[in-house]
Amino acid sequence: MSDLSRRSVIAGGLAAAAAGAAAGSARAASTSSPAAVAGENGWVTSTMARMTLEEKVGQLFIQNVYGKDATTPDDRNLPLYGVASPAEVVQKYHLGGIIYFAWTDSVQNPDQIVGLSNGLQKAALTQRSKVAIPLQIATDQEQGVVTRIGPPATQFPGSMALGAGRSAADARTAAAITGRELLAMGVNTNFAPDCDVNVNPLNPVIGTRSFSSRPDLAAQLAAAQVAGYQRDGGVASSGKHFPGHGDTATDSHVAFPVITHTREQWESIDAPPFKAAINEQIDMIMTAHLSFPALDDSGNPATLSKPIMTGVLRGELGYEGVIVTDSLAMQGVRDLYGDAEVAVRALLAGVDQLLMTPAMDDAYAAVVQAVRSGRIDPSELDAKVRRVLRLKYRRGIVARPYADPAAVAAVVGTPAHLAAADSVTDRTTTLVKNDAKALPIAPNGKKVLVTGYGVSTTATLAAALTAKGATVQTIQTGTSPTDAQVAAAVAATADKDVVVVTTMKAWDPSVTDPRGGQQKLVKQLLATGRTVVVVAVRDPYDIAYFTSAPTYVATYSYSPVAIEAAARVIVGDVAPTASLPVDIPVAGDPATVLYPFGHGLTY
């Protein structure tokens, strides 16, 4: 991150940092009635008294399992857990939670999801035990680029799009609808919102998952989403990735990032969204697998750092909820220690729950042994389990562990929810450049070429323009167009009135476009002399790599809801009102701003 960028971010975040410091000493205790508090304490205390050591340790693990229902054996579980069905995995380890992904076949459609959720809860509640403890059933439904459950569940364009819209009310609405729909499918925990402040345009892992490069805006919208998920939606939420993953050019999934912020920069840049989330009584905070020497110079990842997890998060910020690791299968936490030792060290650092350990037998046994040997104090184990149980009680998981299959259709993807998503998304599309006044276009009778990134993206855009009366040809060229694909797209412009080209991380040749094909595509389309509208459907930074483009729209998302909103802006059905939630720097010169935070045009 450049010094210039740091100075501007620090200036923008001082007010939020000051407010967060005052409020972050935490919101006063629970507003629950004395009877509710007594009920919670009674259930937690009586449950703890009857739990075995193994059952307590099991509550500290949230794992992924393979299979679309709870009881059908799936051989992919065998090398991980030694048993085949998801229900057997839950019962073998007395698991605290399960996390859903598309690649585990957990999230195929709402009816399947609710069936799996209820089956897993049944396994947790009917195993041989003196206690009946329901599961946290979790997923990462951040929306935007990190969306695990697709349509018919209601889709939103994600955090940075909400940052462009600048509306805390819209951010809360998006979270509320997402939370209600998750809960209807039996998913009671959402690992969202992302509280990272994306001050590094070259960040490969956060980017549009962040609300903004400005701490005050990120803090405002993070707090709004916590309220939406927890108060309105009824699901637990988790702010991530503490102490902040916004200023790195390294992906912690595959390497070990180092954040070079000073302590003062952390206070003003990274901390405010987490303080705001804590002030909203967020249920969980997720750790980051990165080194932050200003907070702990040991070289350990934050996940394994007692100075960060216990000293800063618990001690300085006063956080009393559940601390959960990011996936322990990520390389950023596996470089220094073996998987079993990682689990123990995370707990010693102050973490409460361990997410997706790749070595469950070893990690589970290591934690049990660490308690028996005294390496982990039994009272510390009890404190962690108590936090987990309190979350389950307060969030209503104990009282209502099962979802109603008959009610799913009345909640998930309803017309009212879809209309709200369209309305919110219309306020996020940003018109960055319109030098030739090409927008809005009158589509009726126009011949239009839609080309660029994404099979579904280009198809959605083409369908929307066709519905408005345009005659549309579609040529999808992907993330790394070949010379032949570029030539075909250029040739197709010969009889077209308008060309709309979608780009997706065209700034990032190392990841999405090693041939530089997206940049070449745009430049050669511009050279045809046709009216060209560039639509960046993920990061807004692409314009820096083809500055001669006269017309540029940023959607921050390639979700159909965002692409359809962009089409409404292109044809003038909706006037753009959003503004950039980040600076767009000059290509190769991060200290020089090409388009500043707050820039945005309208009609």
N, C-alpha and C positions, 0 to 999 in steps of 0.2 A: 504494500500500500504506500503510495507516495506521501511525502510530508505535506504537500499542498492539500491532498484529499483528506489526510488526517486532521489538518487544521480546520477545514470546513466542516467535517463531521463532528469534531469536538465542539466547535462553536454551536452547531445545530443541536447538540445533545446536552449541553450544560444544564439547561432548565429542567429537562427530564431527569438527569442524574440527581440534581438537587432534590427534586420532588420525590424521586424514587428512594433516596436515602432517608427522607423523613417518613415516607409511607412504608418503605421496605422494612422497617423495624417491625413491621407487620401489623396487619390489620388485627384488630382486637378479636379476641377469642370468639368462639362460635356463637352464632345467634340462636342456636338450637334451644329448645325448651329444656328445663331441668329434667323432665320425664324422658325426653329423647336422649339426653346425655347419660342418664342413669341406665336406660336400656342398652345403649351402646357399650358403656363400661361393663355392665353385667354380662352381656354376650361375649365380649372380648375376654374378660377375666375368666369366665367359666369355660370357654373354649380352650384358652391357653392352658388351664389347669389339667385338661384331659388329653392334651396332645403329647405324642411321643417325640423324641428328638428327631427322628426321621421325618415325621409329619411337619414339624416346624421347619426343617431344612427344605422340604419340598415346596413350602409356600414362597420360598425365595427364588424360585425358578419359573420363568415364562419361556416356553419352548414352541417351536413350530413342529407340526406333525403333518404327515402326508395322508391324503384321503378326503373324499367328498362327504363321507358320513362317518359316524363315530365307531361303528362296530365292524365294518368290512375290513378284513386284513389288507394291508398295503405293504408289499415287500420292501418299499423304500424306507420304511421305518426300522427295519431289522438291523442294518448296520449302525444306526444311530442309537437305538434303544434296546435292542434284543427282543422286542415284541413287535407285533405286526399292526394291530389296530390302534387308532387314536385313543380309544377308551382304555386300552391296556396301558398305553404310555402314561395317561393321566393317573391311573391307579398304581402303577409300579412306583412312581416317584412322589405320589401325593402332591401333584403339581399345583402351584399357585395360579398359573395362567397358561393360556395358549395364544399364539399370535397367528393370524391368517394372512396368506399370500395367494396370488393367482397360481404361482409355480408349485404350490403344495396342493393344488386342486381344492382349496378351502372356500373359494369365493366364485362359484360358477353362476349362481342366480339367487335372488332373495329367498325363494322357497328352500333351495338346497342349503343356504347359509343358516337359516333358522333351524332346519332339521339337524345340521351338524352341531350348532350351538347347544340345542336342547339335549342332544345325545351326549355331548361332552359334559354338560352339567349333570346329567343323570349319572354318568360314570363317577364324577367327583363326589356326588352326594350319596351314592349307594355302595361305596366300597366298604370293606371290613374296617371299621374304625369306631372309636368312641365319639368322634366329632363328625359333623357334616358341614364342610366348608365349600361353598361354591367357587367357581373359577372366575378370575378375570379373563375375559375373552377379548382380545385386542387386535387392532390392525393399525396401519398408517394411512388414514384417510385425510391427508393434508389438503387434498384436492389439487388441481393443477397437475404438475409433473409427477407427483407422488399420490397416486390414486389407486387403491387396491380393488375397490368395488365399483365397477362401471355401471352403465345403464342396465336396467331401468332405474337404478338409484339416481337421485338428483345429482348432477355434476355442477361444480363451480370452477372458475378459472384459476384459483390458487392465490397464494399470499401476495406475490408482487403485483398481481392484477388488482387485488383489493387495496394495496398501497397506492396504486395509480388512481383509484377511485376516491381515496381520502376519507371514506365514510366509516366511522366506527359502528354505526347502525347497520350498514351493509355487512361488515365483517362479522358482527354478532348474528345477523340473520343467517348468513352462510353456515356458521358453526352450529346454530340452533337446528337448522334443517338437517344438516349432516348428522348431528348427534341423535336426533329423533329417529332418523331412518336406520342408523346403526343399531340403536337400542331395539327397534322393532325386529331386527334380524338376530337379536341375541348377542350383539357385540356391545359390551358395556365399557370398553376402554379404548380411547383413541389417542395414539401417539402424535398429538398435534396440540397447539400450533408450534411452528418453527419460530423460535425467538432469536435466531441469529441475525446480525446486522451485516448485510452483504456489502461491505466497503471495498471489496476486491473484485473488479469486473472480470478477472480471470479465474474466479472461484469455480472449480469444476463440479462441486458436489452440492452447493447450496443454491446460488443464483436466484432463480425465480421462486424458490421455496421460502425466501426471506421477504418480509413485507417491504423493506426499504433499506437504503444505505444511511438513513437518518435515524438515530436512536429514539428520538421523541415520537416519530410516526410509528416505528416498529413497536415501541412500548404501548402506545395507545391502542393499536389494532390487536396486539397479542392479548392485552387485558380484555378487550371486547370479545375475542374468541373464547377465552377461558370462560367468561360469563355465558356465552352462547352454548358451548358444549356442556358445561356443568349445570348451570341454573336452568337453562331453557331446554337443553337436549337430554339431560339426565345421565350423561356418560362421563366417566373420568377422563380428564385430559392431561397431557404431559408436555411441558415446555422443553424444547431441545435446541441446541446441544450444549450444555453447560461445561465450561464457562464462556463459550462463544466460538462458533465455527465460521464466522463471516469473513475473516481476512486470511484466507489461505488459497494457494494455487495447487494444493495437493489434496487428493481424495483419500480420506481415511479408510475407505473400503479396501484400498490396495496398497497404501503406504502410511507413513507416520508423519503427519503435518506438525510444524512448529509455528506457533503464533508469537510474533515478536513485539506485540504491544507492551508498552510500559504499564505499570500499575495504574497510573493516572489515565492512560488511554483505555484500559479495561473499564475503569470506573465510568468514563464518559461515553464510551462506544458500546461495549459489549454488555455491561451489567443492566442498563435501564429496562430492557424488555423482561428480563428475568425478575427484577424487582417488581415490575408491574404485575407479572403473573402471580408472584407470591402474594402481593397485596390483594389479589382476587381470590386467594386461598386455593391455588391450583393444587390438584391432587397429587401430581407426580412431576418430577423433573428428570430428564434424561441426560446422561453424561456424554462427553465428547472424548473420542480416542485421539487426543492430540497433546502435545507438550506446550505448556504455557509458562516459560521460565520466570516471568515476573511474578507469578503466583506460587510457583514451586520449581526450583532449579535443579531438582533431583534427576531430571530426564525421564521420569515416569509419565505415562499418559495420565490425563486428568482423571480418567475412570479409576485409576489405581492410586490416586494422590490423596492422602489424608489431609495435607494442608489445604487442598482445594475443596474436597467433598465435605470434610468435617469442619475445617478451619474457616473457609470462606462461605460455603453454602449454608451450613448449619449455624456456625458461630456468628459470622458477620451479617449475613442476610436474614438470619432468624428463621430459616425454613424448617418446618416441622413435618412436612408430608413425606411421601415415598420417593426415594431416589432410585432410579432404574438405570442400568447400563444401556448404552447402545449395543447392537448385536456383538456378542463376543466372538463371532466368526469373522469379524472384520480384521484386516491385517494390522490396522493401526494399534490394536491392543495385544497382538499376538507376537510382536517382534522380540520382546524381552524375556518372556516367561512362557512356560507350557500352559496348556489350557486349564489344567486342574489348579495350578498355582495362581493363574489369573483370577479364577473364581474366588479363591480365598483372599487374595490381596484386595480385590474390589470390595469385599465385605469388610475387611479390616480398615479400608480407607473411609468407609462410612456409607457405602451403597447398601440399599435394602434388597433390591431384586436384580437378578442376573438374567439377561435376555439372550436367548438363542446360543447357549454354549454349544460348541461343536463336539464336545466330549462329555456327554451327560453322565455316564457311569463314573468316569474318573472325577469329574468336577463334584458331583453329588457326594461321592465317597470322601473326597478331600475335605469338603466342608464339614461333613459329619465328624471326621477324624480331628479336624482343627478344633471343633468344639470339645470333643472328648479329651483332647490333650491340653486344653486350656489356652491354646493359641488364640482362639476366638472365645471371649468371655461369654459364658452362658447368659449373663444378664444383657449383653449386647445383642446376642441372638434373639432373646425375648423382645427387646425393644424393636428390632426390625420386624419380627412377626407381628407384633402388636400394631405397628404402623400399617402393615398390609391388611390386617383384619379390620382395623378401623376404617380404612378406605372402602373395603367391601361392605361394611355395615352402613356407613354414611351415604354411599352412592346407591344404596337400595339393592345391591346384588344379593345380600343375605335374605332379604324379605321377598325379592322377586327374581329368583335365579333363572326362571324360564321365560321365554318369549312366546307370545300367542301366535301360532302359525296362521290362524284365521284372520288376524289383524294386519298382516304384512301388507297386503294390497291397499289397505286404507291409509297407509302411512308412506310407503316407499314409492317415490316417483309420482306423486299425485299431481294433478293439473295445477293445483295451487303452489306446490313446491317448484314445479318446473317454471311456472310464470314468474315466481320470485327470483329464481336463478337467472332467467333472461333479463329481468329488470336490473338486478345487481350487476350483471355482466355488461349490459349496455353502458353502465357508468364507469367501466374500466378501460375500454378501448381508447388508445392514445394516438392522436394524429400529431406526429412529430414534425413532418415536413409536407408542405403542399405548395411548393414554389410556383409550379405551373398552373395552379388552381384546377388541377385535373379532377379533384374530388369536391363535391360528390358527382358521380356520373349518372346520367340518365340511361339505364340499362335497356329499356325497351327498344328492340330492333338492332341493338349493338351486337357485333361479333366480338367475342371475348375469348382470349386464351388464358386458361388457368394452369400454371405450371409451378414446379418447385417441389418442396419437401412434402411428403406424406401422402400415402394412398387415401386414407380416410380424410385427411385434412383437405387435399385438393378436391376430393369428391364432395365433401360437405360444402365447400365454398362454391363449387360449380353448381351444385343443386340449388343453393340459395340464390345465385345470380340468374339461373335458368327460370326459377319461380317468379322472378321480377321481369321476365320478358327477354332476356339476353339469349343469344345463340352461343353456346359455350363448347369449346374443345378443351379437353384435359390431357396434359402430358405430365405425368408424375416423374420426377427425377431423383428423388431420395436425398439422403444426407451428403452423398459424395458423387455428384453427377459425372459421368464419363464425358469425354469429348464428343462422342457420338450422340449422347443424350442432349448435350448442350446444343449441338448442331441441329438436331431434330426440333427442339423448342424454338430456336431462332428461325428456322425455315417455316414453322407454323405461324409465325407472326405476319406473314406476307399479306394475308387478307383480313387481318384483325384490326378492329378499332381500338381495343384496349387489351393490355396484357397485365394480368395480376400474378405476381410471382411470390411464393411463400418461401421464407428462409428459416432455418432452425439451427441456431448456434453456428452461423457461418463464420463467426469470429474465431472459432476453436478448431483449427485444422488438425491438432494433435488427437482429437477425440472423434469428432463427427465428420470431418471433411479433410482427410490427409492429402487429397489432390488439389485442394482449393477450388473444387468444382462449383460450389455454390456461389462464391464470389465471381468466378468466371462467367457463370450463367447470367447473373444479374448484369454484369458489365456488357456482355454481348447482347443481351436484350435491350439495354439502354442504347446501344450503338445502332439499333435498327431505326431509331427515330420515332417509334410508336409511343403511345401513351403507356407508360409502365408504372404500375402501383406495386411497391414492395411491401409485403406484410411479414413482419418478423413474428413468428408464432411461438417463440420461447423467449430467450434473453433479448432485451431491447438494444443490445450493444452492436448489432450487425451493421447498422448504418455507417459506422466508423470505417468500414472496409469497402464501401462503395459510396463515397460522399457525393458523387455526382447524381445520384438518384434524386429526382425532384419531388417524389411523393413517397412517403414512408409512414406506415402504420405499425404500432406495437400492440400485440394482444397478450403477451406474457404467457400464453398457453395455446396448445394445439387441440385442446378439448373441443368437441363440436359446439358446445355452448359459447365458447369464445370465438370460434370461427364464424358462427352464425351472427353473433353480435358485430363482428368486423364487417360482414356483408351488409348489415343494416347501416353501418356508418358509410361504407363505400357508395351505396346508392342514395344516401341522404335520408333514409327513413328515421335515422337517429343522428343527432348532431353530437360529435365527440365532445366530451367534457372533462376527461381524465388528463392528468399531467404526470410527467415522469417521476417515479418514486426513487430514482437513482440518477447520478450523473452518468452521462455517456462520454467517456474520454476519447481523445484522438487515438487512432490505432498506433500502437507502439510508443505512446507518450501518455502514460496514465496521469501525469501531473497537469495536463492541459485538457480542459473540458470542452467538448464539442457541443453538447446540448446539456444544459444544467438541470439538476433537480428542480421540479416545478414547471418545466417547459411543457407546453401543450397547446395545440391550436384547436379552433372550432370553426363552424360555418356561420 
